[in-house]
């Protein structure tokens, strides 16, 4: 088995930083002295997913009086989740919300006709 020694000292507490979201880690601790080292069994630990990265502004490659063709790029990170949904929000000329649609996203979904 391959492992990294992340801490070597006399404290009995340690914080592991910069873990990846939605990732399983196996963590153990050992105690050693001049005669050798004993390690605890590995314990699996799963980090939580996070929210996706901020979306780029969509483009409108084609539109008419009644239809807008929207195009957007997938966020740089989806936070480690296996599921990604896009939420399209239409706002009128006033800031009140007039219409919202949810689209469950597959990797190939990048265009949507919003009428």
N, CA, C and O of each residue as an XYZ file, in Angstrom:
460
protein
N       0.842     -1.188      0.000
C       0.000      0.000      0.000
C       0.879      1.241      0.000
O       1.933      1.275      0.636
N       0.434      2.249     -0.717
C       1.144      3.517     -0.777
C       0.466      4.511      0.147
O      -0.761      4.611      0.149
N       1.241      5.250      0.935
C       0.651      6.236      1.821
C       1.605      7.402      1.992
O       2.811      7.272      1.781
N       1.053      8.541      2.376
C       1.835      9.732      2.686
C       1.791      9.979      4.179
O       0.723      9.918      4.788
N       2.931     10.255      4.771
C       2.946     10.699      6.155
C       2.693     12.200      6.113
O       3.541     12.971      5.664
N       1.511     12.609      6.588
C       1.104     14.001      6.514
C       1.501     14.785      7.754
O       1.575     16.013      7.716
N       1.754     14.095      8.838
C       2.112     14.757     10.087
C       3.034     13.849     10.878
O       2.832     12.636     10.933
N       4.045     14.442     11.488
C       4.961     13.720     12.362
C       5.257     14.653     13.532
O       5.966     15.647     13.374
N       4.723     14.339     14.687
C       4.918     15.213     15.838
C       4.340     14.589     17.088
O       4.060     13.391     17.129
N       4.164     15.421     18.116
C       3.696     14.915     19.395
C       2.250     15.300     19.700
O       1.695     14.812     20.685
N       1.627     16.144     18.907
C       0.216     16.492     19.121
C      -0.680     15.335     18.729
O      -0.307     14.504     17.900
N      -1.862     15.280     19.325
C      -2.807     14.222     18.963
C      -3.981     14.775     18.158
O      -5.055     14.173     18.135
N      -3.786     15.910     17.502
C      -4.790     16.502     16.611
C      -4.096     17.008     15.360
O      -2.961     17.482     15.414
N      -4.787     16.903     14.232
C      -4.233     17.395     12.968
C      -5.386     17.667     12.008
O      -6.347     16.900     11.960
N      -5.297     18.728     11.261
C      -6.309     19.066     10.268
C      -5.735     18.832      8.879
O      -4.672     19.356      8.546
N      -6.434     18.049      8.071
C      -6.036     17.808      6.681
C      -6.792     18.805      5.816
O      -8.021     18.850      5.851
N      -6.080     19.591      5.053
C      -6.674     20.624      4.213
C      -6.612     20.249      2.739
O      -5.915     19.315      2.342
N      -7.354     20.998      1.948
C      -7.341     20.906      0.485
C      -7.744     19.530     -0.044
O      -7.183     19.039     -1.024
N      -8.731     18.913      0.622
C      -9.267     17.650      0.122
C     -10.197     17.925     -1.052
O     -10.791     19.000     -1.135
N     -10.324     16.981     -1.941
C     -11.197     17.118     -3.100
C     -12.638     16.794     -2.713
O     -12.868     15.884     -1.916
N     -13.616     17.527     -3.266
C     -15.010     17.227     -2.927
C     -15.447     15.872     -3.472
O     -14.962     15.409     -4.504
N     -16.374     15.254     -2.749
C     -16.987     13.992     -3.159
C     -15.943     12.911     -3.469
O     -16.038     12.203     -4.471
N     -14.962     12.806     -2.597
C     -13.851     11.875     -2.793
C     -13.695     11.017     -1.543
O     -13.792     11.518     -0.422
N     -13.456      9.742     -1.738
C     -13.241      8.847     -0.613
C     -11.750      8.783     -0.296
O     -10.919      8.553     -1.175
N     -11.433      8.991      0.970
C     -10.062      8.898      1.470
C     -10.011      7.787      2.519
O     -11.008      7.498      3.181
N      -8.861      7.183      2.658
C      -8.622      6.189      3.703
C      -7.566      6.769      4.625
O      -6.456      7.088      4.200
N      -7.930      6.902      5.896
C      -7.080      7.604      6.841
C      -6.735      6.679      7.998
O      -7.575      5.922      8.485
N      -5.478      6.759      8.427
C      -5.015      5.980      9.565
C      -4.082      6.850     10.392
O      -3.643      7.910      9.947
N      -3.793      6.402     11.567
C      -2.842      7.086     12.442
C      -1.930      6.028     13.056
O      -2.345      4.894     13.299
N      -0.704      6.413     13.297
C       0.243      5.483     13.905
C       0.941      6.139     15.089
O       1.031      7.364     15.176
N       1.423      5.319     15.978
C       2.208      5.786     17.121
C       3.528      5.030     17.111
O       3.564      3.810     16.950
N       4.596      5.769     17.283
C       5.902      5.126     17.229
C       6.829      5.588     18.341
O       6.661      6.664     18.915
N       7.797      4.755     18.622
C       8.861      5.102     19.564
C      10.161      4.497     19.054
O      10.245      4.105     17.890
N      11.148      4.418     19.887
C      12.454      3.896     19.467
C      12.414      2.425     19.071
O      13.352      1.925     18.449
N      11.332      1.724     19.428
C      11.264      0.295     19.175
C      10.408     -0.084     17.977
O      10.393     -1.244     17.563
N       9.686      0.898     17.413
C       8.857      0.594     16.251
C       7.590      1.440     16.200
O       7.394      2.350     17.006
N       6.753      1.122     15.252
C       5.515      1.877     15.030
C       4.356      0.917     14.854
O       4.501     -0.133     14.227
N       3.215      1.271     15.401
C       1.967      0.530     15.214
C       0.947      1.483     14.587
O       0.827      2.639     14.992
N       0.219      0.976     13.593
C      -0.791      1.784     12.905
C      -2.183      1.246     13.186
O      -2.383      0.037     13.307
N      -3.143      2.155     13.288
C      -4.548      1.780     13.398
C      -5.018      1.292     12.026
O      -4.372      1.558     11.012
N      -6.138      0.582     12.002
C      -6.736      0.198     10.726
C      -7.140      1.461      9.970
O      -7.453      2.489     10.570
N      -7.126      1.364      8.646
C      -7.580      2.483      7.826
C      -9.074      2.678      7.997
O      -9.830      1.711      8.086
N      -9.493      3.927      8.042
C     -10.904      4.258      8.136
C     -11.292      5.044      6.890
O     -10.671      6.065      6.594
N     -12.306      4.591      6.153
C     -12.735      5.356      4.978
C     -13.459      6.629      5.404
O     -14.175      6.652      6.405
N     -13.261      7.661      4.640
C     -13.899      8.950      4.894
C     -14.271      9.557      3.551
O     -13.439      9.624      2.646
N     -15.529     10.003      3.416
C     -16.020     10.581      2.163
C     -16.281     12.063      2.367
O     -17.051     12.443      3.249
N     -15.645     12.905      1.555
C     -15.904     14.341      1.643
C     -17.224     14.672      0.956
O     -17.666     13.955      0.058
N     -17.837     15.748      1.380
C     -19.107     16.189      0.806
C     -18.887     16.846     -0.559
O     -17.833     17.435     -0.799
N     -19.874     16.748     -1.450
C     -19.806     17.519     -2.687
C     -19.980     19.009     -2.372
O     -20.438     19.368     -1.287
N     -19.618     19.859     -3.308
C     -19.789     21.301     -3.159
C     -20.653     21.821     -4.296
O     -21.003     21.073     -5.209
N     -20.990     23.085     -4.242
C     -21.773     23.666     -5.328
C     -20.889     23.805     -6.567
O     -19.668     23.887     -6.441
N     -21.482     23.831     -7.754
C     -20.684     23.998     -8.975
C     -19.985     25.354     -9.012
O     -20.355     26.280     -8.289
N     -18.981     25.451     -9.859
C     -18.305     26.723    -10.084
C     -19.273     27.697    -10.738
O     -20.278     27.286    -11.318
N     -18.976     28.974    -10.645
C     -19.834     30.002    -11.235
C     -19.919     29.795    -12.747
O     -18.922     29.526    -13.418
N     -21.131     29.928    -13.251
C     -21.360     29.770    -14.697
C     -20.906     31.024    -15.437
O     -20.970     32.135    -14.911
N     -20.448     30.820    -16.668
C     -20.178     31.947    -17.545
C     -21.504     32.479    -18.074
O     -22.499     31.755    -18.095
N     -21.524     33.719    -18.493
C     -22.728     34.308    -19.066
C     -23.081     33.577    -20.355
O     -22.199     33.342    -21.181
N     -24.352     33.208    -20.550
C     -24.722     32.504    -21.788
C     -24.641     33.433    -22.993
O     -24.670     34.657    -22.866
N     -24.540     32.821    -24.149
C     -24.578     33.590    -25.390
C     -25.913     33.318    -26.080
O     -26.588     32.331    -25.787
N     -26.273     34.194    -26.983
C     -27.529     34.086    -27.725
C     -27.216     34.104    -29.219
O     -27.365     35.141    -29.865
N     -26.785     32.973    -29.774
C     -26.371     32.944    -31.180
C     -27.528     33.163    -32.164
O     -27.304     33.563    -33.306
N     -28.758     32.900    -31.720
C     -29.885     33.080    -32.627
C     -31.116     33.464    -31.820
O     -31.403     32.853    -30.790
N     -31.835     34.460    -32.277
C     -33.072     34.840    -31.610
C     -34.017     35.507    -32.602
O     -33.603     36.094    -33.602
N     -35.284     35.392    -32.288
C     -36.342     36.035    -33.068
C     -37.207     36.814    -32.089
O     -36.854     36.962    -30.919
N     -38.327     37.305    -32.565
C     -39.242     38.020    -31.685
C     -39.775     37.126    -30.573
O     -40.052     37.613    -29.477
N     -39.923     35.839    -30.831
C     -40.566     34.933    -29.877
C     -39.651     33.839    -29.337
O     -40.068     33.100    -28.444
N     -38.439     33.704    -29.830
C     -37.565     32.594    -29.447
C     -36.132     33.083    -29.269
O     -35.637     33.920    -30.024
N     -35.495     32.541    -28.262
C     -34.062     32.790    -28.055
C     -33.355     31.454    -28.021
O     -33.749     30.567    -27.263
N     -32.325     31.290    -28.819
C     -31.452     30.111    -28.743
C     -30.318     30.488    -27.802
O     -29.563     31.422    -28.071
N     -30.199     29.747    -26.683
C     -29.161     30.029    -25.704
C     -28.065     28.972    -25.796
O     -28.329     27.808    -26.098
N     -26.861     29.386    -25.537
C     -25.723     28.470    -25.492
C     -24.910     28.817    -24.246
O     -24.655     29.989    -23.966
N     -24.504     27.780    -23.496
C     -23.653     27.993    -22.334
C     -22.662     26.862    -22.235
O     -22.864     25.785    -22.795
N     -21.589     27.119    -21.515
C     -20.559     26.111    -21.276
C     -20.777     25.475    -19.914
O     -21.261     26.109    -18.977
N     -20.417     24.238    -19.834
C     -20.467     23.518    -18.560
C     -19.532     24.236    -17.582
O     -18.474     24.714    -17.991
N     -19.904     24.320    -16.289
C     -19.001     24.971    -15.332
C     -17.672     24.235    -15.244
O     -17.593     23.032    -15.495
N     -16.640     24.969    -14.888
C     -15.299     24.378    -14.790
C     -15.264     23.234    -13.786
O     -14.510     22.276    -13.957
N     -16.071     23.330    -12.751
C     -16.162     22.269    -11.748
C     -17.631     22.071    -11.401
O     -18.376     23.040    -11.259
N     -18.047     20.807    -11.264
C     -19.420     20.556    -10.833
C     -19.449     20.135     -9.361
O     -20.439     19.573     -8.893
N     -18.376     20.404     -8.644
C     -18.364     20.195     -7.205
C     -18.264     18.762     -6.761
O     -18.552     18.453     -5.605
N     -17.861     17.875     -7.654
C     -17.714     16.479     -7.285
C     -19.000     15.691     -7.343
O     -18.997     14.496     -7.048
N     -20.091     16.315     -7.711
C     -21.371     15.624     -7.777
C     -21.483     14.860     -9.091
O     -20.855     15.228    -10.084
N     -22.282     13.799     -9.096
C     -22.528     13.044    -10.320
C     -23.692     13.618    -11.110
O     -23.874     13.271    -12.277
N     -24.486     14.494    -10.494
C     -25.673     15.054    -11.117
C     -25.501     16.553    -11.269
O     -25.074     17.240    -10.341
N     -25.836     17.049    -12.441
C     -25.767     18.486    -12.696
C     -27.047     18.904    -13.379
O     -27.449     18.292    -14.369
N     -27.694     19.937    -12.869
C     -28.891     20.490    -13.494
C     -28.634     21.952    -13.798
O     -27.948     22.645    -13.046
N     -29.181     22.405    -14.888
C     -29.127     23.820    -15.240
C     -30.476     24.429    -14.927
O     -31.510     23.793    -15.133
N     -30.477     25.634    -14.439
C     -31.699     26.357    -14.124
C     -31.735     27.604    -14.992
O     -30.901     28.497    -14.845
N     -32.693     27.661    -15.884
C     -32.849     28.822    -16.752
C     -33.864     29.757    -16.136
O     -34.971     29.350    -15.784
N     -33.480     31.001    -16.012
C     -34.353     31.987    -15.392
C     -34.570     33.114    -16.384
O     -33.618     33.693    -16.908
N     -35.834     33.415    -16.635
C     -36.197     34.533    -17.506
C     -36.687     35.664    -16.623
O     -37.578     35.478    -15.794
N     -36.109     36.820    -16.802
C     -36.516     37.988    -16.027
C     -37.029     39.034    -16.998
O     -36.398     39.304    -18.020
N     -38.176     39.624    -16.678
C     -38.749     40.656    -17.543
C     -37.933     41.936    -17.407
O     -36.886     41.940    -16.760
N     -38.402     43.007    -18.004
C     -37.691     44.280    -17.912
C     -37.679     44.822    -16.496
O     -36.801     45.608    -16.141
N     -38.645     44.412    -15.680
C     -38.584     44.743    -14.256
C     -37.878     43.581    -13.561
O     -37.829     42.483    -14.115
N     -37.338     43.790    -12.383
C     -36.575     42.711    -11.737
C     -37.399     41.576    -11.151
O     -36.838     40.718    -10.469
N     -38.687     41.537    -11.383
C     -39.487     40.440    -10.832
C     -39.346     39.198    -11.693
O     -39.273     39.289    -12.919
N     -39.309     38.055    -11.062
C     -39.158     36.783    -11.763
C     -40.470     36.430    -12.460
O     -41.528     36.410    -11.832
N     -40.392     36.150    -13.781
C     -41.605     35.838    -14.526
C     -41.680     34.388    -14.967
O     -42.773     33.869    -15.189
N     -40.544     33.729    -15.098
C     -40.561     32.345    -15.581
C     -39.241     31.682    -15.219
O     -38.189     32.318    -15.288
N     -39.286     30.424    -14.839
C     -38.059     29.679    -14.558
C     -38.261     28.248    -15.034
O     -39.345     27.685    -14.886
N     -37.212     27.660    -15.607
C     -37.267     26.276    -16.061
C     -36.023     25.559    -15.577
O     -34.945     26.146    -15.485
N     -36.188     24.278    -15.268
C     -35.066     23.442    -14.860
C     -34.799     22.423    -15.950
O     -35.719     21.802    -16.482
N     -33.535     22.264    -16.271
C     -33.133     21.284    -17.275
C     -32.121     20.364    -16.624
O     -31.089     20.831    -16.144
N     -32.389     19.075    -16.596
C     -31.388     18.125    -16.122
C     -30.352     17.985    -17.224
O     -30.682     17.684    -18.371
N     -29.122     18.202    -16.868
C     -28.077     18.340    -17.872
C     -27.354     17.023    -18.120
O     -26.917     16.351    -17.186
N     -27.239     16.679    -19.354
C     -26.317     15.631    -19.787
C     -25.104     16.359    -20.362
O     -25.190     17.546    -20.676
N     -24.004     15.678    -20.500
C     -22.801     16.340    -20.995
C     -22.998     16.992    -22.359
O     -22.367     18.004    -22.662
N     -23.858     16.423    -23.168
C     -24.034     16.949    -24.511
C     -25.000     18.119    -24.567
O     -25.097     18.770    -25.607
N     -25.717     18.411    -23.492
C     -26.736     19.456    -23.516
C     -26.085     20.816    -23.348
O     -25.568     21.127    -22.274
N     -26.102     21.615    -24.375
C     -25.504     22.935    -24.299
C     -26.390     23.997    -24.949
O     -26.118     25.187    -24.786
N     -27.428     23.617    -25.673
C     -28.314     24.571    -26.321
C     -29.740     24.326    -25.876
O     -30.144     23.190    -25.630
N     -30.489     25.397    -25.778
C     -31.874     25.272    -25.360
C     -32.682     26.384    -26.001
O     -32.248     27.536    -25.989
N     -33.841     26.076    -26.558
C     -34.742     27.091    -27.104
C     -35.656     27.534    -25.995
O     -36.420     26.734    -25.454
N     -35.587     28.777    -25.660
C     -36.342     29.346    -24.550
C     -37.404     30.266    -25.128
O     -37.072     31.328    -25.655
N     -38.670     29.886    -25.043
C     -39.742     30.690    -25.634
C     -40.719     31.126    -24.574
O     -41.694     31.814    -24.879
